[in-house]
């Protein structure tokens, strides 16, 4: 089976949206972070950390064969439902 090429347009779109979101988080929270944590980049650093983790996860999952993931879909669906119910528990 031939390996598919990577779709760079999707990657570029995701990175642009991510950059826009990080800018919005920083501009909206820098004053609060400075007053609360004495570091105006507090939320920026947290957002960039999770963004980097998300990019790595996206690149890993983009290389997996979707048929392998599809076989695990019932388990992932059950896990998602359990996590959604846990949100409702105080």
C-alpha positions in Angstrom: 0.0 0.0 0.0 1.3 3.4 -1.0 2.0 6.0 1.7 -0.1 9.1 1.3 1.5 12.5 1.1 1.1 14.9 3.9 -1.6 17.6 3.4 0.3 20.9 4.0 -2.7 23.1 3.4 -4.4 21.6 6.5 -1.3 22.0 8.5 -0.9 25.7 7.4 -4.6 26.3 8.3 -4.3 24.8 11.7 -1.1 26.7 12.5 -2.7 30.0 11.4 -5.7 29.4 13.5 -3.5 28.3 16.4 -1.4 31.5 16.1 -4.6 33.6 16.0 -5.9 31.9 19.1 -2.7 32.3 21.0 -2.6 36.0 20.2 -6.2 36.4 21.4 -5.5 34.6 24.7 -2.5 36.7 25.3 -4.2 40.0 24.5 -7.3 39.1 26.6 -5.5 37.8 29.6 -2.2 39.6 30.0 -3.5 42.2 32.4 -5.3 39.6 34.6 -2.2 37.4 34.6 0.0 40.4 35.7 -2.3 41.2 38.6 -3.0 37.6 39.7 0.3 35.8 39.0 2.8 38.7 38.7 3.7 37.5 35.2 1.8 38.8 32.2 2.9 35.9 30.1 1.5 33.3 32.4 -1.4 32.3 30.2 0.6 32.7 27.1 3.1 30.1 28.3 0.4 27.7 29.3 -1.4 28.1 25.9 1.8 27.6 24.0 2.7 24.5 26.0 -0.7 22.9 25.2 -0.5 24.1 21.6 2.9 22.3 21.2 1.5 19.1 22.8 -1.5 19.4 20.4 0.7 19.8 17.3 2.8 16.8 18.2 -0.4 14.7 18.8 -1.8 15.9 15.5 1.4 14.9 13.6 1.5 11.5 15.3 -2.2 10.8 14.6 -1.9 12.0 11.0 0.7 9.3 10.3 -1.5 6.5 11.7 -3.6 4.4 9.4 -7.3 5.5 9.8 -8.5 1.9 9.6 -6.5 1.1 12.8 -8.1 4.0 14.6 -11.6 2.9 13.2 -11.3 -0.5 14.9 -10.8 1.3 18.2 -13.8 3.6 17.7 -16.3 1.7 19.9 -13.8 1.9 22.8 -13.1 5.6 22.2 -16.8 6.3 22.1 -17.5 4.6 25.4 -14.5 6.4 27.0 -15.9 9.7 25.7 -19.3 9.0 27.1 -17.8 8.1 30.5 -15.8 11.3 30.5 -18.8 13.4 29.6 -20.8 11.9 32.5 -17.9 12.5 34.9 -18.1 16.2 34.0 -21.7 16.3 35.5 -20.6 14.8 38.8 -19.9 17.5 41.4 
